[in-house]
């Protein structure tokens, strides 16, 4: 007797237990880490989330996987620089979370993929990010040129590799919450981003928060938690 083929509804349970209550509990739906997952696994998770009328964000998606996902979900969108795939919910959820204006600052062009991951994640979570790119300390005049606009935002995400001085500079000039993201960019002894990471941890600008290397997603989620704190769940 031939074995029965499992239904699509049961596919996610075989390899993933989706947290469908995360939106209510944490103020954001479960976000999918795409690296290490097959296209079929990502597609099954996406179908289940979409069936539950939840928006979908998949991070760290390679271009080959993205091409297949876009065929399976024509309404989805692949953000190539950010390496993310998004699919809007079939119904827009009601939210009371404040929408923050966030400056995403990248020291150099090589930092763009990490900065774009933060940018797309912020948009997905309902915030209003603005890009301030190529303003590293090698040309400090470029940073100063943007200070009037940077003073108007609610929070900053500052992405930098090399010696990672940009968060310290902006942290000493601006009063806003600042999330620093070290990148694995640099010559020789940058140690895959460890040099930038330790530099940010040792910043003399007080109150700079540091996330893991290349973790633009984590920085955006940290800002989202700040927004949630302005409207705590009762």
C-alpha positions in Angstrom: 0.0 0.0 0.0 1.5 3.4 -1.0 2.1 5.8 1.8 0.0 8.9 2.0 1.6 12.2 1.2 1.5 14.6 4.1 -0.7 17.7 3.6 0.8 21.2 3.3 -0.7 22.1 6.6 1.4 19.5 8.4 4.7 20.2 6.6 6.0 22.9 9.0 5.4 20.8 12.1 7.9 18.2 10.8 10.8 20.6 11.2 9.5 23.8 12.9 7.0 24.7 15.6 5.8 28.1 14.6 5.1 30.7 17.3 1.8 32.1 16.1 1.2 34.0 19.3 4.4 36.0 19.1 2.7 39.1 17.7 0.4 39.3 20.7 3.2 38.5 23.2 6.1 40.5 21.9 4.6 43.0 19.5 6.0 41.5 16.3 5.4 38.2 14.4 7.9 35.4 14.3 10.7 36.3 11.8 12.3 33.5 9.9 16.1 33.1 9.7 16.6 31.8 6.1 20.2 30.6 6.2 20.4 26.8 6.5 16.8 26.3 5.5 15.7 24.9 2.2 13.3 26.7 -0.2 10.6 24.1 0.6 11.0 24.7 4.4 10.9 28.5 4.0 7.9 28.1 1.7 6.0 25.9 4.1 6.6 28.3 7.0 5.6 31.3 4.8 2.3 29.6 3.8 1.4 28.9 7.4 2.2 32.4 8.6 0.3 33.9 5.6 -2.7 31.6 6.3 -2.8 33.0 9.8 -2.9 36.5 8.3 0.6 37.4 9.6 3.2 39.3 7.6 6.4 37.4 6.7 10.0 38.5 6.9 12.7 36.0 6.0 16.3 37.1 6.6 19.6 35.9 5.1 18.1 34.6 1.8 20.4 33.7 -1.0 19.5 35.0 -4.5 19.0 31.5 -5.8 16.5 30.7 -3.1 14.9 34.1 -3.6 14.1 33.5 -7.2 12.2 30.3 -6.3 10.4 32.0 -3.5 9.3 34.8 -5.8 7.8 32.3 -8.2 5.9 30.6 -5.3 4.8 33.9 -3.8 4.3 36.4 -6.7 3.2 39.1 -4.2 6.4 38.7 -2.2 9.4 40.9 -2.6 13.1 40.1 -2.5 15.4 42.9 -1.2 18.7 41.8 -2.8 21.1 44.0 -0.9 19.5 43.2 2.4 19.1 39.5 1.5 15.6 39.5 2.8 12.2 38.3 1.5 9.0 39.9 2.6 5.3 39.1 2.1 2.6 41.4 3.4 -0.2 40.0 5.5 -3.6 39.5 3.8 -5.0 41.7 6.5 -3.3 44.6 8.1 -3.0 44.0 11.9 -4.2 46.8 14.3 -1.2 48.0 16.2 -0.7 50.6 18.9 3.1 50.6 18.7 4.5 54.1 18.0 6.1 54.4 14.6 9.6 55.7 15.1 11.7 57.8 12.8 15.1 56.0 12.7 18.3 57.0 11.0 20.2 54.1 9.6 23.8 55.2 9.2 26.4 53.3 7.3 30.1 54.3 7.5 30.9 53.0 4.0 29.5 51.3 1.0 30.8 47.9 2.1 28.5 48.2 5.1 25.4 48.5 3.0 24.2 44.9 3.2 24.0 45.0 7.0 22.5 48.5 7.0 19.9 47.4 4.4 18.9 44.4 6.6 18.2 46.9 9.4 16.3 49.2 7.0 14.0 46.5 5.7 13.4 45.1 9.1 12.4 48.5 10.5 10.0 49.0 7.6 8.5 45.5 8.2 8.0 46.4 11.9 6.1 49.6 11.0 8.8 52.2 11.5 10.1 55.0 9.3 13.8 54.6 8.5 16.0 57.0 6.6 19.3 56.2 5.0 22.5 58.1 5.8 25.2 56.2 3.9 28.9 56.7 3.3 29.4 59.1 6.3 32.4 57.3 7.9 35.1 59.1 9.8 37.6 59.0 7.0 35.6 62.0 5.7 34.2 63.5 8.8 32.8 66.6 7.0 30.2 64.3 5.4 29.0 63.3 8.9 28.7 66.9 10.1 26.7 67.8 6.9 23.9 65.5 8.0 23.8 66.5 11.7 20.7 68.8 11.4 18.7 65.9 10.0 20.1 63.4 12.4 19.0 65.6 15.3 15.3 65.2 14.3 15.0 61.4 14.5 13.9 59.2 17.4 16.8 56.7 17.3 19.9 55.8 15.3 21.3 52.5 14.0 25.0 53.0 13.2 26.7 50.4 11.0 30.5 50.3 10.7 33.5 48.1 10.1 37.2 48.8 10.2 38.0 50.5 13.6 34.3 51.3 14.0 34.7 54.9 15.2 31.4 56.3 13.8 29.1 55.2 16.7 31.5 57.0 19.2 31.4 60.1 17.1 27.6 60.2 16.7 27.2 59.1 20.3 29.1 62.1 21.5 27.1 64.5 19.3 23.5 63.3 19.5 21.3 62.5 22.5 19.1 59.8 20.8 19.2 56.0 21.6 22.0 54.6 19.4 22.4 51.0 18.4 25.8 50.1 17.0 26.3 47.3 14.5 29.9 46.1 13.8 30.5 44.6 10.4 33.0 42.0 9.2 34.6 44.6 6.9 38.3 45.6 7.0 41.9 44.8 6.2 44.1 42.3 7.9 43.5 42.2 11.6 39.8 43.2 11.5 39.3 39.5 12.6 36.0 39.0 10.8 34.5 42.0 12.6 35.8 41.3 16.0 38.0 44.4 15.9 34.9 46.6 15.2 32.9 44.7 17.8 35.4 45.3 20.6 35.9 48.9 19.5 32.2 49.6 19.8 32.0 47.8 23.2 34.8 50.1 24.4 33.2 53.3 23.1 33.8 56.3 25.3 30.4 57.7 24.3 28.1 56.7 27.1 25.0 54.6 26.5 26.0 53.1 23.1 24.3 49.7 22.7 26.1 47.1 20.6 24.6 44.1 18.8 26.4 41.1 17.3 28.6 41.3 14.2 26.7 41.9 10.9 23.4 41.8 12.9 21.3 44.5 11.2 18.1 42.6 12.0 19.0 42.6 15.8 19.6 46.3 15.8 16.2 47.0 14.2 14.5 44.8 16.6 16.2 46.6 19.5 14.7 49.8 18.2 11.3 48.2 18.0 11.5 47.2 21.6 12.2 50.8 22.5 9.0 51.7 20.6 7.0 49.0 22.5 8.2 50.5 25.8 6.4 53.7 24.9 3.1 51.8 24.8 3.5 48.9 27.2 0.9 46.1 27.0 -1.7 46.3 29.7 
